[in-house]
């Protein structure tokens, strides 16, 4: 979730109490005019990625056998609270009742901006990709959509995809996406100086029963697993939130000349030396070009691999609109009440529980955008 610019008047500062939990706090200063000289290589790559959709890339990569589909969010300008973000699907029609997938993307209570979350699912016989992107800043919805459109394509078209070098490839794909954001900003196609997005991407290898996760920021991935000793499901976080007060993150920020400041309410935030920007409550992200240039914010993802086991039941990728007030164990309990045929209902129920928690905790002043991508792992094909 996003930035807020400053104003000297008390009237302009009044909404700040409503933004204390959001990703970017009070900001002073403004972005410099971007350099108009975009690199030719990145220009060419942006053009090439725009010319092919993800399904055409799947065919070109030799993964076209069997049923395949992609579905994800589309940027819309809707301002209705808790409205579901528009979606676009390509490829084969896949019945949500039999797919083992649930998804929803609900607009929060932020009258000044559209839904800034984006999400993506690609499903083919051998593998799937699930991804969630939580935009922040004035144009965070544009940045999250740009990353949603381009990062999966960079992954699919790389010859190291689904090889032993995939972890290295994923790190390079995130860094290349950051470079493309910078170029798109210079080309005036994006405004990313103080707008950005989280990114959590999961590659699910159906053949080998393995997941590989790459993430920046705080759109947490959680696994539900049967605990034999307790006889119940537990929520296991698979990613750590990249927060500025973590020892290693703070060290990198301060070495680069940035500052980490507690905002007196709920977050430690990143600022440039002797300045009041960018005010991020995360230490890694995509976009936020000034934060990367001046404060030690990083676009390098942490990558992890995990072999799935029979006791692993569900995978959740959610924006922090879910995790702000719902613990992993509770989220797992909510979705586990529904069978695989009700995966969409399970995702919607978790989103509604998250909404209700925001209203309860924040007194109806603010609700973050809420995205849930839910996978029933034991239903997913293994061969």
C-alpha positions as CSV (number, residue, x, y, z in Angstrom):
1,X,0.0,0.0,0.0
2,X,1.0,3.6,-0.8
3,X,2.6,7.0,-0.3
4,X,1.2,10.2,0.8
5,X,2.6,13.6,-0.1
6,X,2.9,16.3,2.5
7,X,1.3,19.7,2.8
8,X,1.9,22.4,5.4
9,X,-1.8,22.9,6.2
10,X,-3.5,21.1,9.1
11,X,-6.3,20.1,6.8
12,X,-3.9,18.2,4.5
13,X,-2.3,16.5,7.5
14,X,-5.5,15.3,9.0
15,X,-5.7,12.1,6.9
16,X,-2.3,11.0,8.1
17,X,-3.6,9.3,11.1
18,X,-5.5,7.1,8.7
19,X,-2.3,6.0,6.9
20,X,-0.2,5.0,9.8
21,X,-0.3,1.3,8.9
22,X,0.3,1.9,5.2
23,X,3.4,1.2,3.3
24,X,4.5,4.8,2.7
25,X,4.1,7.4,5.4
26,X,4.3,11.2,5.4
27,X,6.7,12.4,2.7
28,X,8.4,15.7,2.1
29,X,10.1,16.6,-1.1
30,X,9.4,15.5,-4.7
31,X,11.0,13.4,-7.3
32,X,13.6,15.0,-9.6
33,X,12.8,15.1,-13.3
34,X,13.6,11.7,-14.7
35,X,16.4,11.3,-17.2
36,X,14.8,10.9,-20.6
37,X,17.6,8.8,-22.0
38,X,16.3,5.2,-21.7
39,X,18.6,2.4,-22.5
40,X,18.1,1.0,-26.0
41,X,18.4,-2.6,-24.7
42,X,15.6,-2.1,-22.1
43,X,13.5,-0.3,-24.7
44,X,13.8,-3.2,-27.0
45,X,13.0,-5.7,-24.3
46,X,9.9,-3.8,-23.2
47,X,8.7,-3.8,-26.8
48,X,9.4,-7.5,-27.2
49,X,7.5,-8.4,-24.0
50,X,4.5,-6.3,-25.1
51,X,4.4,-8.1,-28.5
52,X,3.7,-11.5,-27.0
53,X,1.2,-12.7,-24.4
54,X,2.2,-15.2,-21.8
55,X,0.4,-18.1,-23.6
56,X,2.3,-17.4,-26.8
57,X,5.5,-17.6,-24.8
58,X,4.5,-20.9,-23.3
59,X,4.0,-22.3,-26.8
60,X,7.4,-20.9,-27.9
61,X,9.1,-22.5,-24.9
62,X,7.7,-25.9,-25.9
63,X,5.4,-26.1,-22.9
64,X,2.2,-26.0,-25.1
65,X,1.1,-29.7,-24.6
66,X,-2.1,-30.3,-22.7
67,X,-4.5,-27.8,-21.1
68,X,-3.1,-24.4,-20.1
69,X,-4.5,-21.2,-18.8
70,X,-3.5,-17.9,-17.3
71,X,-5.6,-15.5,-15.3
72,X,-4.8,-12.3,-13.4
73,X,-5.9,-8.9,-12.5
74,X,-6.4,-5.9,-14.8
75,X,-5.9,-2.3,-13.6
76,X,-9.1,-0.5,-13.2
77,X,-10.0,2.9,-11.8
78,X,-12.9,1.6,-9.6
79,X,-13.2,3.3,-6.2
80,X,-15.9,1.2,-4.7
81,X,-14.7,-0.3,-1.4
82,X,-14.4,-4.2,-1.3
83,X,-15.1,-4.4,-5.0
84,X,-13.4,-7.3,-6.8
85,X,-10.7,-6.1,-9.2
86,X,-11.4,-6.9,-12.9
87,X,-9.7,-10.0,-14.3
88,X,-8.5,-11.3,-17.7
89,X,-8.2,-15.0,-18.6
90,X,-6.3,-16.5,-21.5
91,X,-6.0,-20.1,-22.8
92,X,-8.3,-23.0,-21.9
93,X,-11.3,-22.7,-19.7
94,X,-10.6,-24.3,-16.4
95,X,-13.4,-24.9,-13.9
96,X,-12.6,-23.3,-10.6
97,X,-14.6,-26.1,-8.9
98,X,-12.1,-28.7,-10.2
99,X,-8.9,-26.6,-10.4
100,X,-8.0,-26.5,-6.8
101,X,-7.5,-22.7,-7.1
102,X,-9.1,-19.8,-5.3
103,X,-8.5,-16.1,-5.8
104,X,-9.9,-12.7,-5.1
105,X,-8.5,-9.1,-5.1
106,X,-10.6,-6.7,-3.1
107,X,-10.3,-2.9,-3.0
108,X,-9.6,-1.4,0.4
109,X,-11.0,1.7,2.0
110,X,-8.7,4.3,0.4
111,X,-10.9,6.8,-1.5
112,X,-7.8,8.5,-3.0
113,X,-6.6,5.5,-5.1
114,X,-7.9,2.5,-7.1
115,X,-7.0,-1.0,-6.0
116,X,-3.2,-1.1,-6.1
117,X,-2.8,-4.9,-5.7
118,X,-2.2,-7.1,-8.7
119,X,-2.1,-10.9,-9.0
120,X,-1.4,-13.6,-11.6
121,X,-1.8,-17.4,-12.0
122,X,-0.4,-19.5,-14.9
123,X,-1.3,-23.2,-14.9
124,X,0.0,-25.8,-17.4
125,X,0.4,-29.6,-17.0
126,X,4.0,-29.6,-15.8
127,X,4.0,-26.5,-13.6
128,X,2.1,-23.4,-12.3
129,X,3.2,-19.9,-11.4
130,X,1.3,-18.0,-8.7
131,X,2.2,-14.3,-7.9
132,X,0.9,-11.4,-5.8
133,X,2.0,-7.7,-6.2
134,X,1.0,-5.0,-3.7
135,X,1.5,-1.5,-5.1
136,X,2.1,1.6,-3.0
137,X,2.6,5.3,-3.8
138,X,0.5,7.5,-5.9
139,X,1.0,5.3,-9.0
140,X,1.6,2.0,-7.2
141,X,-1.3,0.4,-9.1
142,X,0.6,1.1,-12.4
143,X,3.8,-0.3,-11.1
144,X,2.3,-3.5,-9.7
145,X,0.5,-4.1,-13.0
146,X,3.7,-3.5,-15.0
147,X,5.5,-6.1,-12.8
148,X,2.6,-8.5,-13.1
149,X,2.7,-8.2,-16.9
150,X,6.5,-8.5,-17.3
151,X,8.1,-10.5,-14.5
152,X,6.3,-13.8,-15.4
153,X,7.3,-13.3,-19.0
154,X,11.0,-12.8,-18.1
155,X,10.8,-16.0,-16.1
156,X,9.1,-18.1,-18.7
157,X,11.4,-17.0,-21.6
158,X,14.6,-17.7,-19.7
159,X,16.4,-21.0,-20.7
160,X,17.2,-21.6,-17.0
161,X,13.5,-21.8,-16.1
162,X,12.9,-25.2,-14.3
163,X,16.6,-26.1,-14.2
164,X,19.1,-26.3,-11.4
165,X,19.9,-22.6,-12.1
166,X,16.4,-21.3,-11.5
167,X,17.2,-19.7,-8.2
168,X,19.9,-17.5,-9.8
169,X,17.6,-16.8,-12.8
170,X,14.8,-15.6,-10.5
171,X,17.2,-13.1,-8.8
172,X,18.3,-11.8,-12.2
173,X,14.7,-11.6,-13.4
174,X,13.7,-9.4,-10.5
175,X,16.7,-7.2,-11.1
176,X,16.0,-7.0,-14.8
177,X,12.4,-6.0,-14.0
178,X,13.7,-3.2,-11.8
179,X,15.8,-2.0,-14.7
180,X,12.8,-2.1,-17.0
181,X,10.8,-0.1,-14.4
182,X,13.6,2.6,-14.5
183,X,13.5,2.7,-18.3
184,X,9.7,2.8,-18.4
185,X,9.9,5.7,-15.9
186,X,12.4,7.6,-18.1
187,X,10.1,6.9,-21.1
188,X,7.2,8.5,-19.2
189,X,5.3,5.2,-19.4
190,X,5.4,4.8,-15.6
191,X,5.8,7.1,-12.6
192,X,8.0,5.1,-10.3
193,X,10.2,7.6,-8.6
194,X,8.2,7.2,-5.3
195,X,5.8,4.4,-6.3
196,X,6.5,0.7,-6.2
197,X,5.3,-2.7,-5.4
198,X,5.9,-5.9,-3.4
199,X,6.4,-9.1,-5.4
200,X,6.0,-12.7,-4.3
201,X,6.3,-15.3,-7.0
202,X,5.9,-19.1,-6.6
203,X,6.9,-21.7,-9.2
204,X,5.1,-24.9,-8.5
205,X,6.7,-27.9,-10.2
206,X,3.9,-30.5,-10.5
207,X,6.2,-33.2,-11.8
208,X,8.7,-33.2,-8.9
209,X,6.3,-31.9,-6.2
210,X,8.4,-28.8,-5.4
211,X,7.8,-25.1,-5.0
212,X,10.3,-22.3,-5.5
213,X,9.6,-18.9,-4.0
214,X,11.1,-15.5,-4.8
215,X,10.0,-12.4,-3.0
216,X,10.7,-8.8,-2.0
217,X,8.8,-6.9,0.7
218,X,5.8,-8.3,2.6
219,X,3.3,-10.2,0.5
220,X,3.8,-13.3,2.6
221,X,3.5,-16.9,1.4
222,X,2.1,-19.4,3.9
223,X,1.9,-23.2,3.8
224,X,-0.8,-25.1,5.7
225,X,0.6,-28.3,7.1
226,X,-0.9,-31.1,9.2
227,X,0.8,-31.2,12.6
228,X,0.7,-34.9,13.6
229,X,1.4,-34.2,17.3
230,X,-1.4,-31.6,17.6
231,X,-3.8,-33.3,15.2
232,X,-4.5,-30.0,13.4
233,X,-3.3,-27.8,10.6
234,X,-0.7,-25.1,11.2
235,X,0.3,-22.1,9.1
236,X,4.0,-22.1,8.2
237,X,5.4,-18.8,6.8
238,X,7.6,-19.5,3.7
239,X,8.8,-15.9,3.3
240,X,10.1,-13.3,5.8
241,X,8.8,-9.8,5.6
242,X,11.5,-7.4,4.4
243,X,11.3,-4.7,7.1
244,X,13.8,-1.9,7.7
245,X,14.3,-2.8,11.4
246,X,15.7,-6.3,10.6
247,X,19.4,-6.3,11.5
248,X,20.7,-7.2,8.1
249,X,18.3,-4.9,6.3
250,X,19.0,-1.9,8.5
251,X,22.8,-2.5,8.0
252,X,22.5,-2.4,4.2
253,X,20.3,0.7,4.4
254,X,22.6,2.6,6.7
255,X,25.7,1.6,4.7
256,X,24.1,3.1,1.6
257,X,23.4,6.4,3.5
258,X,19.7,5.8,4.3
259,X,18.1,6.1,7.7
260,X,15.6,3.8,9.6
261,X,13.1,5.8,11.8
262,X,10.3,4.5,13.9
263,X,7.1,6.3,13.0
264,X,5.8,6.3,16.6
265,X,2.8,4.1,15.7
266,X,3.3,0.7,13.9
267,X,6.3,0.9,11.5
268,X,10.0,1.5,11.0
269,X,10.4,3.5,7.9
270,X,13.3,4.2,5.4
271,X,14.4,7.8,4.7
272,X,17.2,9.4,2.8
273,X,19.9,11.2,4.7
274,X,18.7,14.7,5.8
275,X,15.4,14.2,3.9
276,X,11.8,13.1,4.4
277,X,11.4,10.6,1.6
278,X,10.6,7.9,0.7
279,X,9.0,6.9,4.0
280,X,8.8,3.2,3.1
281,X,7.9,0.6,5.7
282,X,9.7,-2.1,3.6
283,X,13.4,-2.6,2.9
284,X,13.1,-4.4,-0.5
285,X,10.6,-3.8,-3.3
286,X,10.4,-3.1,-7.0
287,X,10.0,0.5,-8.3
288,X,10.6,3.3,-5.7
289,X,13.5,4.5,-7.8
290,X,14.5,7.2,-5.4
291,X,14.6,4.8,-2.5
292,X,16.8,2.5,-4.4
293,X,19.1,5.3,-5.5
294,X,19.4,7.1,-2.2
295,X,18.5,4.8,0.7
296,X,19.8,1.3,0.1
297,X,16.4,-0.2,-0.7
298,X,17.0,-3.4,-2.7
299,X,15.2,-5.3,-5.5
300,X,17.1,-8.5,-4.9
301,X,14.7,-11.3,-3.9
302,X,15.2,-14.0,-1.3
303,X,14.7,-17.3,-3.0
304,X,13.9,-20.6,-1.3
305,X,12.9,-24.1,-2.5
306,X,10.8,-26.7,-0.7
307,X,9.8,-30.3,-1.5
308,X,6.2,-30.8,-0.9
309,X,5.0,-33.5,1.5
310,X,1.7,-35.4,1.9
311,X,1.0,-33.3,5.0
312,X,1.2,-30.0,3.0
313,X,-2.4,-29.0,2.3
314,X,-2.7,-25.4,1.1
315,X,-0.5,-22.6,-0.2
316,X,-1.5,-19.0,0.4
317,X,0.0,-16.0,-1.3
318,X,-1.6,-12.8,0.1
319,X,-1.0,-9.1,0.2
320,X,-0.5,-7.6,3.7
321,X,-4.1,-6.5,3.7
322,X,-4.6,-10.1,4.9
323,X,-1.6,-10.5,7.2
324,X,-1.9,-7.1,9.0
325,X,-4.4,-8.6,11.5
326,X,-4.7,-12.3,10.6
327,X,-2.0,-14.7,11.8
328,X,-1.0,-17.6,9.6
329,X,-2.6,-20.3,11.8
330,X,-5.9,-18.4,11.7
331,X,-5.8,-17.9,7.9
332,X,-5.1,-21.6,7.5
333,X,-8.1,-22.5,9.8
334,X,-10.4,-20.2,7.8
335,X,-9.6,-21.8,4.4
336,X,-9.4,-25.4,5.7
337,X,-13.1,-25.2,6.5
338,X,-13.9,-25.5,2.8
339,X,-13.3,-28.5,0.5
340,X,-11.4,-28.2,-2.8
341,X,-14.6,-27.6,-4.7
342,X,-15.2,-24.5,-2.7
343,X,-11.7,-23.0,-3.2
344,X,-13.1,-19.7,-4.5
345,X,-15.5,-19.5,-1.5
346,X,-12.5,-20.1,0.8
347,X,-10.5,-17.3,-0.7
348,X,-13.5,-14.9,-0.5
349,X,-14.1,-15.9,3.2
350,X,-10.4,-15.1,4.1
351,X,-10.7,-11.7,2.3
352,X,-13.9,-10.9,4.2
353,X,-12.4,-11.9,7.5
354,X,-9.4,-9.6,6.8
355,X,-11.7,-6.7,5.9
356,X,-13.7,-7.2,9.1
357,X,-10.5,-7.2,11.1
358,X,-9.3,-3.9,9.5
359,X,-12.7,-2.3,10.3
360,X,-12.6,-3.6,13.9
361,X,-9.0,-2.6,14.6
362,X,-8.9,0.8,12.7
363,X,-12.4,1.9,13.5
364,X,-13.4,2.1,9.8
365,X,-10.8,4.8,9.0
366,X,-8.7,2.8,6.6
367,X,-8.6,-0.7,5.0
368,X,-5.7,-1.9,2.9
369,X,-6.3,-3.6,-0.5
370,X,-6.8,-7.4,0.1
371,X,-5.6,-10.1,-2.3
372,X,-5.8,-13.9,-1.7
373,X,-4.3,-16.5,-4.0
374,X,-5.1,-20.0,-2.6
375,X,-3.8,-23.4,-3.9
376,X,-5.1,-26.8,-2.7
377,X,-1.8,-28.6,-3.0
378,X,-3.0,-32.2,-2.7
379,X,-5.4,-31.5,-5.6
380,X,-2.7,-30.2,-7.9
381,X,-1.5,-32.7,-10.6
382,X,1.8,-34.4,-9.9
383,X,2.3,-35.9,-13.4
